[in-house]
Amino acid sequence: MTFDPFGDFETRGYLRNLAQEKDPAIVRRLEHASFTTGIDDGFAALQKKKVLAYSDVLSTHKTLFEAIYPWAGQDRAQTAPNIAVSRGDVLFAHPKYLQNAIGHALKLGNDPN
């Protein structure tokens, strides 16, 4: 079964990728290429920050994946507000609570102790 949270795999491809590609192996290669192309810029932007915020997470996601996904870097509460994502046994935060979950993780990560 194909992971299809948007329900439009047949018309827009896996996760609405810009190539409208449906083959998971090709999509993984496209994701990898996008990630490796953006990684240096992503690290450079993050190194300039003293404290990370939710907007930095969105910006980093955009930098890493904008070459493949048109929604990269956008808040899931806006792009997919009613889609709770899970992969296997892992349930990701619902879009309604995502900003709070990431904010909590960043608070912990920003604490030098």
ZAZATOR-973400 format. One record per residue: residue number from 1; residue in one letter; x, y, z of N, C-alpha, C, CB in turn. Coordinates in Angstrom, 3 decimals. Each point is the difference from the previous one (the first is absolute). Glycine has a CB too. Layout:
{NUM,"a",{X,Y,Z},{X,Y,Z},{X,Y,Z},{X,Y,Z}}
...
//
This chain:
{1,"m",{0.837,-1.184,0.000},{-0.837,1.184,0.000},{0.884,1.251,0.000},{-1.837,-1.255,1.220}}
{2,"t",{1.503,2.204,-2.037},{0.749,1.242,-0.131},{-0.412,0.988,1.086},{0.198,-0.375,-2.477}}
{3,"f",{0.787,1.018,3.077},{-0.245,1.065,0.972},{-0.555,1.187,-0.767},{1.864,-0.801,1.558}}
{4,"d",{-3.130,1.153,-1.324},{-0.677,1.024,-0.786},{-0.851,0.892,0.904},{-0.022,-1.539,-1.995}}
{5,"p",{0.650,2.366,2.842},{-0.785,0.798,0.942},{-0.898,1.039,-0.662},{1.817,-0.351,1.612}}
{6,"f",{-1.452,0.828,-2.803},{-0.819,1.008,-0.677},{-1.154,-0.612,-0.798},{2.023,1.442,-0.126}}
{7,"g",{-1.928,-2.748,-0.155},{-1.058,-0.670,-0.745},{-0.003,0.312,-1.491},{-1.314,0.057,2.068}}
{8,"d",{2.448,0.397,-2.602},{0.034,0.329,-1.430},{1.244,-0.571,-0.694},{-1.288,2.089,0.507}}
{9,"f",{1.741,-3.217,-0.024},{1.195,-0.646,-0.553},{-0.095,-0.185,-1.511},{0.316,-1.166,2.178}}
{10,"e",{-1.449,0.688,-2.661},{-0.144,-0.310,-1.433},{0.133,1.236,-0.886},{-1.479,-1.894,0.631}}
{11,"t",{1.050,3.037,-0.162},{0.047,1.201,-0.832},{1.203,0.892,0.281},{-2.456,-0.100,-0.088}}
{12,"r",{3.002,0.067,1.335},{1.084,0.924,0.348},{1.278,-0.688,0.442},{-1.731,1.605,0.641}}
{13,"g",{1.723,-2.945,-0.626},{1.202,-0.734,0.382},{0.177,-0.071,1.505},{1.038,0.706,-2.128}}
{14,"y",{0.046,-1.354,2.536},{0.284,-0.207,1.418},{0.224,1.337,0.704},{1.006,-2.245,-0.527}}
{15,"l",{-1.829,2.528,1.528},{0.075,1.217,0.807},{0.035,1.277,-0.838},{1.183,-1.328,1.718}}
{16,"r",{-1.878,1.290,-2.858},{-0.122,1.172,-0.878},{1.361,0.544,-0.435},{-2.148,0.555,1.140}}
{17,"n",{3.072,-1.451,-1.424},{1.334,0.443,-0.422},{-0.086,0.734,-1.332},{1.054,-1.937,1.220}}
{18,"l",{-0.132,2.851,-1.444},{-0.025,0.848,-1.190},{0.110,-0.778,-1.303},{1.001,1.777,1.375}}
{19,"a",{-0.350,-2.931,-1.348},{0.126,-0.833,-1.198},{-1.237,-0.869,-0.212},{2.482,-0.014,0.311}}
{20,"q",{-3.404,0.023,0.643},{-1.195,-0.859,-0.003},{0.379,-1.470,-0.127},{-1.324,1.865,-1.018}}
{21,"e",{2.460,-2.196,1.603},{0.544,-1.360,-0.072},{-0.738,-0.911,0.977},{2.259,0.909,-0.671}}
{22,"k",{-2.499,-2.141,0.218},{-0.697,-0.999,0.820},{0.906,-1.127,0.462},{-2.061,0.549,-1.232}}
{23,"d",{3.169,-0.734,0.585},{0.913,-1.083,0.343},{0.774,0.378,1.270},{0.202,-0.676,-2.451}}
{24,"p",{-0.387,-0.083,3.548},{0.653,0.353,1.278},{1.522,0.065,-0.088},{-1.909,-1.067,1.149}}
{25,"a",{2.513,0.227,-1.953},{1.462,0.021,-0.125},{0.471,1.302,-0.644},{0.017,-2.509,-0.183}}
{26,"i",{-0.748,2.975,-0.805},{0.361,1.259,-0.658},{-0.230,1.172,0.950},{-0.586,-0.979,-2.253}}
{27,"v",{-0.522,0.945,2.979},{-0.288,1.075,0.957},{1.090,0.058,1.072},{-2.482,-0.268,-0.416}}
{28,"r",{2.926,-0.871,0.910},{1.086,-0.016,0.996},{1.267,0.625,-0.569},{-0.978,-2.067,1.037}}
{29,"r",{1.281,1.792,-2.290},{1.181,0.607,-0.621},{-0.177,1.509,-0.156},{0.452,-2.152,-1.213}}
{30,"l",{-1.641,2.581,0.844},{-0.282,1.433,-0.111},{0.107,0.680,1.362},{-1.505,-0.451,-1.959}}
{31,"e",{0.966,-0.199,2.996},{0.108,0.542,1.357},{1.463,0.109,0.423},{-2.240,-0.990,0.574}}
{32,"h",{3.006,-0.054,-0.851},{1.410,-0.006,0.366},{0.753,1.121,-0.725},{-0.121,-2.487,0.401}}
{33,"a",{-0.151,2.650,-1.669},{0.660,1.050,-0.770},{-0.375,1.383,0.533},{0.007,-1.497,-2.020}}
{34,"s",{-1.273,1.698,2.335},{-0.443,1.279,0.538},{0.664,0.277,1.344},{-2.190,-0.255,-1.199}}
{35,"f",{2.220,-0.756,2.054},{0.605,0.125,1.327},{1.490,0.334,-0.104},{-1.686,-1.631,0.905}}
{36,"t",{2.398,0.869,-1.711},{1.446,0.220,-0.082},{0.334,1.336,-0.678},{0.330,-2.488,-0.085}}
{37,"t",{-1.199,2.949,-0.791},{0.205,1.299,-0.635},{-0.177,1.137,1.010},{-0.796,-0.960,-2.187}}
{38,"g",{-0.134,0.796,3.117},{-0.305,1.069,0.948},{0.709,-0.074,1.337},{-2.138,0.092,-1.093}}
{39,"i",{2.828,-1.177,1.375},{0.547,-0.218,1.345},{0.992,1.084,0.422},{-0.316,-2.436,-0.358}}
{40,"d",{1.213,2.856,-0.521},{0.978,1.026,0.378},{-0.684,1.328,0.331},{1.703,-1.125,-1.461}}
{41,"d",{-2.672,1.521,0.645},{-0.737,1.241,0.272},{-0.813,-0.125,1.292},{-0.119,0.471,-2.478}}
{42,"g",{-0.447,-1.643,2.704},{-0.761,-0.217,1.230},{0.870,0.142,1.236},{-1.513,-1.514,-1.252}}
{43,"f",{2.672,0.866,1.235},{0.918,0.112,1.134},{0.491,1.441,0.181},{0.707,-2.383,-0.374}}
{44,"a",{-0.385,3.040,-0.720},{0.492,1.378,0.079},{-1.034,0.917,0.650},{1.394,-0.395,-2.049}}
{45,"a",{-2.646,0.240,1.668},{-1.066,0.830,0.585},{-0.178,-0.305,1.486},{-1.153,0.080,-2.232}}
{46,"l",{1.195,-1.347,2.596},{-0.184,-0.376,1.405},{1.164,0.455,0.868},{-1.335,-1.962,-0.745}}
{47,"q",{2.536,1.965,0.200},{1.169,0.419,0.781},{-0.063,1.475,0.385},{1.338,-1.746,-1.169}}
{48,"k",{-2.111,2.532,0.462},{-0.131,1.424,0.300},{-0.963,0.259,1.158},{0.492,0.489,-2.394}}
{49,"k",{-1.211,-1.504,2.817},{-1.020,0.157,1.030},{0.559,-0.323,1.383},{-1.759,-0.571,-1.686}}
{50,"k",{1.404,1.398,2.668},{0.381,-0.303,1.385},{-1.025,-0.935,0.621},{1.150,2.235,0.220}}
{51,"v",{-2.418,-1.997,-0.527},{-1.101,-0.805,0.503},{-0.881,-0.365,-1.188},{0.068,1.125,2.296}}
{52,"l",{-0.406,-2.394,-2.400},{-0.837,-0.446,-1.112},{-1.474,0.138,0.339},{1.794,-1.588,-0.703}}
{53,"a",{-2.577,1.964,-0.301},{-1.441,0.171,0.145},{-0.718,-0.843,-1.056},{0.323,2.344,0.930}}
{54,"y",{-1.636,-2.434,-0.793},{-0.818,-0.764,-0.933},{0.219,0.471,-1.439},{-1.699,-0.354,1.813}}
{55,"s",{1.821,1.662,-1.998},{0.215,0.541,-1.347},{1.312,-0.509,-0.601},{-1.310,2.045,0.637}}
{56,"d",{2.299,-2.323,0.195},{1.269,-0.553,-0.495},{-0.178,-1.434,-0.491},{1.250,1.481,1.594}}
{57,"v",{-2.101,-2.233,-0.930},{-0.292,-1.370,-0.431},{-0.669,0.040,-1.376},{-0.243,-0.773,2.415}}
{58,"l",{-0.731,1.665,-2.571},{-0.688,0.118,-1.290},{0.966,0.449,-1.095},{-2.140,0.540,1.202}}
{59,"s",{2.970,0.433,-0.892},{0.960,0.504,-0.976},{0.994,-1.083,-0.412},{-0.250,2.289,0.978}}
{60,"t",{0.717,-3.064,-0.010},{0.939,-1.082,-0.298},{-0.667,-1.061,-0.870},{1.196,0.427,2.172}}
{61,"h",{-2.428,-0.765,-1.860},{-0.736,-0.980,-0.802},{-0.135,0.490,-1.435},{-1.259,-0.760,2.043}}
{62,"k",{0.968,2.050,-2.200},{-0.110,0.564,-1.351},{1.337,-0.105,-0.735},{-1.798,1.583,0.797}}
{63,"t",{2.863,-1.204,-0.120},{1.326,-0.056,-0.617},{0.347,-1.417,-0.447},{0.714,1.930,1.422}}
{64,"l",{-1.067,-2.906,-0.625},{0.365,-1.385,-0.300},{-0.886,-0.659,-1.059},{0.834,-0.151,2.316}}
{65,"f",{-2.099,0.546,-2.394},{-0.932,-0.755,-0.846},{-0.797,0.803,-1.025},{-0.147,-1.501,1.885}}
{66,"e",{0.449,2.782,-2.041},{-0.788,0.802,-0.945},{0.202,-0.427,-1.453},{0.155,1.893,1.601}}
{67,"a",{0.928,-2.581,-1.896},{0.236,-0.448,-1.376},{-0.929,-1.148,-0.395},{2.382,0.715,0.227}}
{68,"i",{-3.002,-1.360,0.754},{-0.894,-1.125,-0.323},{-1.447,0.233,0.430},{1.958,-1.494,0.225}}
{69,"y",{-2.177,2.203,0.887},{-1.365,0.169,0.510},{-0.408,1.470,0.018},{0.288,-2.061,1.391}}
{70,"p",{-1.398,2.402,-2.037},{-0.436,1.402,-0.025},{-0.421,0.508,1.378},{-0.731,-0.343,-2.351}}
{71,"w",{0.407,-0.555,3.258},{-0.440,0.385,1.344},{1.143,0.001,1.010},{-2.236,-0.936,-0.537}}
{72,"a",{3.450,0.683,0.109},{1.144,-0.033,0.913},{0.121,1.330,0.739},{1.185,-1.641,-1.509}}
{73,"g",{-1.021,1.559,2.807},{0.165,1.191,0.824},{-1.290,0.657,0.431},{2.098,0.324,-1.154}}
{74,"q",{-3.210,-0.885,0.751},{-1.289,0.562,0.416},{-0.513,-0.743,1.218},{-0.519,0.673,-2.365}}
{75,"d",{-0.207,0.031,3.195},{-0.567,-0.579,1.215},{-1.083,-1.008,-0.386},{0.503,2.118,1.317}}
{76,"r",{-0.405,-3.326,-0.757},{-0.983,-1.046,-0.322},{-1.403,0.379,0.455},{1.810,-1.702,0.189}}
{77,"a",{-1.913,2.589,0.785},{-1.322,0.459,0.432},{-0.690,0.777,-1.127},{0.809,0.107,2.395}}
{78,"q",{-0.020,0.417,-3.328},{-0.549,0.710,-1.155},{-0.170,-0.912,-1.209},{1.065,2.081,0.845}}
{79,"t",{-0.079,-2.938,-1.099},{-0.019,-0.810,-1.227},{-0.801,-1.288,0.135},{2.207,0.951,-0.540}}
{80,"a",{-2.281,-1.489,1.737},{-0.707,-1.268,0.224},{-0.554,-0.023,1.417},{1.496,-1.196,-1.656}}
{81,"p",{-2.425,2.100,1.980},{-0.439,0.182,1.379},{-0.719,-1.187,0.629},{-0.162,2.350,-0.565}}
{82,"n",{-0.362,-3.229,-0.245},{-0.758,-1.130,0.544},{0.672,-1.343,-0.228},{-2.042,1.314,-0.374}}
{83,"i",{3.322,-1.290,0.013},{0.689,-1.242,-0.296},{0.974,-0.340,1.116},{-0.242,0.436,-2.457}}
{84,"a",{-0.100,-1.463,3.213},{0.917,-0.518,1.024},{0.868,-1.052,-0.684},{-1.652,0.442,1.935}}
{85,"v",{2.940,-0.232,-1.918},{0.933,-0.859,-0.723},{0.606,-1.035,0.927},{0.495,1.865,-1.580}}
{86,"s",{-0.449,-3.098,1.109},{0.704,-1.054,0.727},{0.754,-0.847,-1.015},{-1.744,-0.030,1.860}}
{87,"r",{2.835,-0.537,-1.399},{0.792,-0.913,-0.831},{0.322,-1.184,0.877},{0.993,1.866,-1.448}}
{88,"g",{-1.557,-3.000,1.129},{0.186,-1.169,0.843},{-0.595,0.265,1.373},{2.088,-0.632,-1.259}}
{89,"d",{-1.302,0.425,2.288},{-0.462,0.216,1.371},{0.203,1.432,0.482},{0.509,-2.375,0.448}}
{90,"v",{0.054,3.229,-1.293},{0.300,1.371,0.406},{-1.137,0.920,-0.421},{2.477,-0.443,-0.192}}
{91,"l",{-3.083,1.118,1.173},{-1.050,0.975,-0.263},{0.611,1.393,0.170},{-1.847,-1.602,0.786}}
{92,"f",{1.846,2.379,-1.843},{0.525,1.357,0.059},{-1.039,0.914,0.635},{1.428,-0.407,-2.045}}
{93,"a",{-0.988,1.531,2.559},{-0.929,0.938,0.623},{-1.046,0.442,-1.019},{1.801,0.783,1.592}}
{94,"h",{-3.032,-0.675,-1.136},{-1.079,0.500,-0.843},{0.324,1.456,-0.352},{-1.724,-1.579,1.073}}
{95,"p",{1.382,2.034,-2.275},{0.312,1.371,-0.394},{-0.446,1.059,1.007},{-0.182,-0.773,-2.324}}
{96,"k",{-0.928,0.505,2.997},{-0.507,0.947,0.991},{0.986,0.190,1.152},{-2.333,-0.665,-0.612}}
{97,"y",{3.123,-0.367,0.910},{0.910,0.035,1.147},{1.473,0.027,-0.404},{-1.726,-1.221,1.290}}
{98,"l",{1.987,1.235,-2.570},{1.375,-0.115,-0.487},{0.887,1.148,0.470},{-0.880,-1.206,-1.980}}
{99,"q",{0.404,2.428,1.880},{0.820,1.139,0.403},{0.342,-0.082,1.489},{-1.068,1.404,-1.799}}
{100,"n",{0.129,-1.812,2.620},{0.284,-0.150,1.435},{1.000,-1.123,0.250},{-2.296,0.850,0.529}}
{101,"a",{2.154,-1.968,-1.235},{0.923,-1.128,0.178},{1.421,0.393,-0.392},{-1.883,-1.605,-0.441}}
{102,"i",{2.013,2.276,-0.689},{1.324,0.426,-0.444},{0.545,1.083,0.932},{-0.599,-0.567,-2.389}}
{103,"g",{-0.261,1.472,2.824},{0.425,1.028,0.952},{0.557,-0.614,1.274},{-1.721,1.537,-0.937}}
{104,"h",{1.058,-2.578,1.420},{0.476,-0.687,1.213},{1.357,-0.669,-0.258},{-2.397,-0.390,0.729}}
{105,"a",{2.531,-0.273,-1.848},{1.273,-0.655,-0.336},{1.118,1.034,-0.128},{-1.250,-1.841,-1.187}}
{106,"l",{0.956,2.973,0.563},{1.017,1.039,-0.146},{0.365,0.622,1.342},{-0.852,0.459,-2.298}}
{107,"k",{-0.133,-0.310,3.162},{0.282,0.517,1.354},{0.984,-0.899,0.709},{-2.278,1.017,0.120}}
{108,"l",{2.049,-2.320,-0.217},{0.922,-0.949,0.614},{1.367,0.042,-0.680},{-1.943,-1.458,0.619}}
{109,"g",{1.951,1.531,-1.919},{1.255,0.010,-0.746},{0.773,1.305,0.167},{-1.046,-1.546,-1.631}}
{110,"n",{0.354,2.636,1.876},{0.658,1.292,0.177},{0.562,0.169,1.416},{-1.541,0.957,-1.722}}
{111,"d",{1.152,-1.827,2.625},{0.474,0.077,1.399},{1.390,-0.633,0.085},{-2.393,-0.090,0.901}}
{112,"p",{3.413,0.881,-0.601},{1.362,-0.556,0.030},{0.211,-1.057,1.105},{0.788,2.185,-0.914}}
{113,"n",{-1.650,-2.211,1.892},{0.117,-1.009,1.070},{-0.626,-1.308,-0.437},{-0.041,1.803,1.738}}
//
